[in-house]
Amino acid sequence: MKALKERILKEGRCLPGGILKVDSFINHQMDPVLMEEMAEELVRRFSDVRVDKVLTVEASGIAPAIMVGYLLRKPVVFAKKAKPSTMSDFYTAKVFSFTKNREYDICLSRNYLSEGDNVLFIDDFLANGNAAVGVIDLVSQAGADLVGLGFLIEKDFQPGGAMLRSEGYRVESLAIIESLEDCQVKFKE
Ligand code: 5GP
């Protein structure tokens, strides 16, 4: 998606270890106009599938997910990164965090994901695919169907995208980064 790629080139910063910082328009300050355009593009790409619910993981997936859910007029639910003391009946899965370099639990109330739900997973980044694998686990515990996974930015030099596609999942990413070597953003054409 041209507008996102241009913005990454203009404002993206890279950190050691293959991390792209997009804090000025996605991860800290957010550009709602770009967010809306990105959500429209994700909705367009998944227009051939039936979606009952949009699922994401807190915190950085919530903004794109709510925009997608708003356009689809479907509920948006986010997996929580810690078990809330007020929640008793939930699905849980373990996720290894790429940016924080540690494992954490994600959990989701059984009230908000049910058997037969057609689920679209939306997140900001796809790197090693660990968050996606955790979400796939939650969806399967619920007996729901994952109809697709949509990301704003995919880092092709990390294995998540290839792994998910080889397992047959439908993955759509709006900007695919081939390399961040020498802090140069190189997109996959
Ligand atoms: P994965 O689970 O695919 O390894 O990593 C995805 C999650 O890690 C995303 O939800 C995102 O929050 C975070 N992440 C992975 N790579 C990056 C990156 O280069 N920049 C930022 N800002 N977040 C990242």
Boltz pocket constraint, residues with backbone or C-beta under 6 A from the ligand:
constraints:
  - pocket:
      binder: B
      contacts: [[A, 18], [A, 19], [A, 20], [A, 21], [A, 22], [A, 27], [A, 60], [A, 61], [A, 96], [A, 97], [A, 98], [A, 99], [A, 123], [A, 124], [A, 125], [A, 126], [A, 127], [A, 128], [A, 129], [A, 130], [A, 131], [A, 132], [A, 160]]
      max_distance: 6.0
